[in-house]
């Protein structure tokens, strides 16, 4: 436990030192100096207005506190009070949605599918009870010899067809919205699944890469985060702008899934899949790998931290990436490497992929 705490302190210390160096470099170039406090406040207010007037006061306070660290060239991650998307005990329906497609899907489920399912189920139940009561042997010693009824057969064929048509129209619209191509100015993020953790790279922002492992369960609970869902490095994304989220894998098939954002996309070795993601509100959203990928499949969570654009750019700069009009000087694409996994002792955890899997992953890049 002491070694874990020491490693965490050293990691955070190096992160702050590197962030300070990045901020100083930006200040010398004049890029960061052009962003004053008024501009940042205006951008944050625009995001809050787009998210709705009912945004919790805690979100505003947390973002305001984080700006203090921003002035010092560091990035302060959100606390547990900003968690919005996570599974709940005894939950029996979908999580609250924070994307437009998610809200549409939740409306389709709650306003159309569930009422139709309930009505049809009750109707069939009533018919069964009527048949049992009216057409039992005691009430009908002589059974009916009716073979068919043309009018009834027309009705029970046409009415279900119309019901299916009514369900198909909004369903097709939802599918089309989910797979609508990302606009040209979307921010590209590449998520790569490993056994058993995730790496995230940003090709449009200097192609830097971060590794995300599951945080130790005891440490996560001590900090107020859900066990087996919190990670050591969250994927930080801006709110209110389209994200071109690409998925691939370095070894076996994984699946990138965040239920509260209505996002699920397979990560296949040697192949790039992509969907557009636009998060409406700042907060922390949890997900997991949703493809059975090995012995520790249940221990590779996904944690997304959504923040206003100004804070996201500050996080990118702290990671050594480029933002806005900055350009990376002849930056080469970072090759797929096998970072150390936080699941020490697990079979093949943190090991490099095989030659064939590595070659497929490089081809995907």
N, C-alpha and C positions, 0 to 999 in steps of 0.2 A: 504493500500500500504506500510505503514511504517513497519507493522508487517511482511509482506512478505519479505521486504528487510532485516529486522533483522534476520528472520529465515534463509534467504539465506546466510547471513554473518556467522551466527553460524554454519550452515551446512558445509560451506567451511572451516571455522576455524577448526572444529573437524576433517574434512577430512585431512587437512594438518598436524595436530598433530598426527593423527593415521598413516599417511603415513611416518612421520618422525620416529615414533616408529618402524614401520615395517622395514624401511631401516636400522635403527640401529641394529635391531636383525639380519638382513641378514649380516650386516658387521661383527658382532661378530662371526657368524658362518662361515665366509670366503666365502660364496657363491657369494655375490655381489662383493667382492673385486677382484674376478677372472675376472670380465668383465671390461676391460679397454676401453678407448675411441677409440682406434684403431679398436677393435673388433666390437663396435657398428657402427662405420663409415662404416666398410666393409659390415656388414649386411644390412645397409640402402642402400649402393650402389648396392648390389645384387638385392634388391627389385626394385630399380629404373630401373636397366637394364632389369629385367624381364617385367616391366610394359611398356617399350618402351622408345625411345629417345625423344619422344614428350611430356614427363611429364612437366607440367607447372613449371616455376621457383618458383612460389609462394609456391608450395608444399615442395620443398627442403628447402626454407627459413623458412617455418613454422616448419618443423621437426627439423631444426637446432636450432631454438629458443626454442623449447620444451626441447631439451637436456640440456639447462641451468637449467631448473627447475628440470630435472631428477637428476642432480648432487646434488641438495639440498634435494632429497628424496621425491619430490612432483611430481604430474602429471598435466601438463597443457593441457587442452582440446583444440581441433582445433577451429579456428575462422571461420567466415562466408566465408572467401576467399577459404576455402577448400571444400566447398559444390560442389558435382559433380552429385549426383542423386536426382533430385526433379522435380515435375511437373512445367511446364512453361505455362504462359498465352498464350492462343490460340494455344496450342500444339495439333497437329492432328495425330501424329504418336507415335511410341514407344520412350521411353527415351533412350539416349545413354547407351550402355551396358558395364559393367566392370567385366564380367565373361566369360569364354569360352563358356558355354552353351548359355548365353545371346547373344553373338556375332553370334553363329551359328543360333539361332532362328531369330535374326534380318536379317541375310543374307537370310535365307529361306523366310522370309516375303518380303524383298525388291527385291530379285533377282529371285524368283520363283513364289510365290503366287500372288503378285501384278501384274506382267506382264501377267500371265495367266488370272487373273480376268479381267484385262483391255481388253485384246485381245478378250476373249470370249464375254464380254459385248458389245464391238464395233461390233463384227461379228453378234450377235443376233440383234442389232439395225439396221444394214444394211439390214439384211434379212427382218425385219419388214417393213422398208421403201420401199423395193422392192415389197413386197407383197401388201402394200397399194397402190403403184403407178401402178403396172402392173396388178394386179388381182382385181381391183375395178370393180363395176358393170358397170360403163360407158365404161371402156376399154374391158370388157368381158361380153357382154349381154347374151351370152350362156355359162354357167359355164362348166368347165372341169369335166368329169366323171371318171378321173383317180383315182383308188382306192389305189394303192400302187406302190412302185418302189423298187424292191429287192436290187439293187446295192446301192441306196441311204440309205436304211434302214440298210444295213451292215455297211456303212461308219459312220452313226450317232450313231451306237452302239459301233463299235470298237474304233473309235478315242477318244470319251470321256473315254472309259475304259483305253486306253493307257495314257491319260492325268492324270487320277486318280492314275495310277500305278507310273507315274513319280513323283507325289506329295507324294505318300505314302512312297517311299523308304527313302528320307531324313527326312520325318516326323517321321518314326519309329526310325531312328538313333538318332534323337533329343530326343525322349521320352526315349530311352535307356540310353542316356547320362545324362538326368535329374535325373533318378532314379538309377543310378549306386551306389552301396553300398560304403560307406566311407571306406578308408583304416584303418588298425588297429591302425596306429599312429595318426589318426585324433584327433583334439581337440574337446571335447564334450561340447556343450553349450545347456542348456535346457531353452526354452522360455515358460512361463506359462501365459495364458491369464486370466485376471480378469475383472470384471465389475467395472471400465473401465480403465485399465492400464495393464502394463506388468511387470513381474519379470523375471530375468535372473540368472540362477545358473550355476556353473562350477564344475561338479563332478570330473573332472580330476585335478583340481587345488585347492583342499581344500574344495570344495563344498560351497564356499561363494555365497551369493546371493545379487543382487542389485534390487531396485525397480525403475521403469521408468514411470513417469507421464508426461502428457503434460504440457509444460511450459506456464505460463500465456502469452496470446497473446501480450499484450502491452509490457511485459518484453522482449519477444523474438524479437519483431520488434525493440525495443530500442537497443538491442545488435546486430542487423543486420541479425537475423535468420528469416526464414519464419514462420509466425504465424500459429498456430494449427498443426505444423509439428515438431517444436523443443521440446525437452524434458529436464527434469531436470537432468537425468542420462542416458547418451548414452550407448549403448552396444558396447564396444570396442573389436575389433577382429583383429588378425594379418593378413597381406596380404601375398599372395603367398603360403599359407599352407591350406590343406583341413580342413574344419570345419564340424563336425557332429552336425548339428543343429536339435535338437529335439523339438517338440511342444506338449503341452498339455494344458488343461484348468481346472480351479477350479470351474466354475459355469455353463456356457453355452458354446456353440460352438463359437470359434473365428477363425480367419485366419491370419497367419503371412505372410505378403506380402511386398516385396521391389522390385518395378518394374525395377529399374536400375540394379539390380543384378539378374534379371530373377528368382526370388524366390517367391514361394507362396505355403503355406502348412497349411492345416486346423489344428486347435488346439481343440481337442475333449476331454471332461471330461472323466477320467478313461482310457484314451488311449494315447500311445506314438507314434507319427509319426516322421519320420526323413528323411532328405535329406542332401546331401553333398553340401557345399558352399565353393568356393575358390575365393576370391576377388583379382583382379589383381593389383589395384592401391590404394595408400593411399587416403583417402578423407572421406567426410561425405555423407551418403546415407540415404534417407528418404523413409519411407513406412507407411502403415496404416493397421489396422484390416480390412479385406475384407469380413467379414461375418457379416450380420446384427445381432447384439448381444444385442440390447437393446436401451434405450433412448439416451445414450451418446456414441453410437457406433462410431460416427464420431470424437470423441475426445480422441482416444487412439492411437496416432501415434507411429511409430517405427523410431528410429534414430540410425544408425550404424556408428561408427567411426573406420575406417580401418587404421592401423598403422603398421610400421615395427615390426618384432618379438621382438627386444630388447625393444622397447617402450611398447609393449603389456605386456611383462613380468614385466616391471616396474609398469604398471597400476595394474596388478594382485597383485603384492606385496603391492601396496598402498591400495588395497581393503582388505588386510589380507589373500590373497590366497597364494598358493605355486607354484613355477615355477622350471623348470629344474630338478635338482636332489634333490631338497628339498622335504621333506615328512612331512605331517601333523601328529601330534601326536594324534592317536586315535580320529580323527575328526569324529563326527557323522553327518549324513545327516541332513541338516536343514529342519525342517518340514515346510509345506506350511502354511504361515501365511498371514493375510490380512494387508499389510502396509497401512499407511494413504494415501489416494488419494489426488491429488492436485486439484481435481474438487470438492471443498467443496460446500455443499448445494445440490449436485445432488442426486437424489433418489438412495439409496443403494450404493452410491459411497464410496468406501473404507471400506465397511462393510465386515465382515467375511462371507464366503459362508455357505449355509445351511448344516445341518449334512450330508445329502445324498450326496451333491456335494463335501463336504470336505472329506468324506470317499472314494469317487471315486478318488479324487485327490491324497490321500495318497496311494491308491492302485496303481495308476500310478507311484508313486515314487518307 
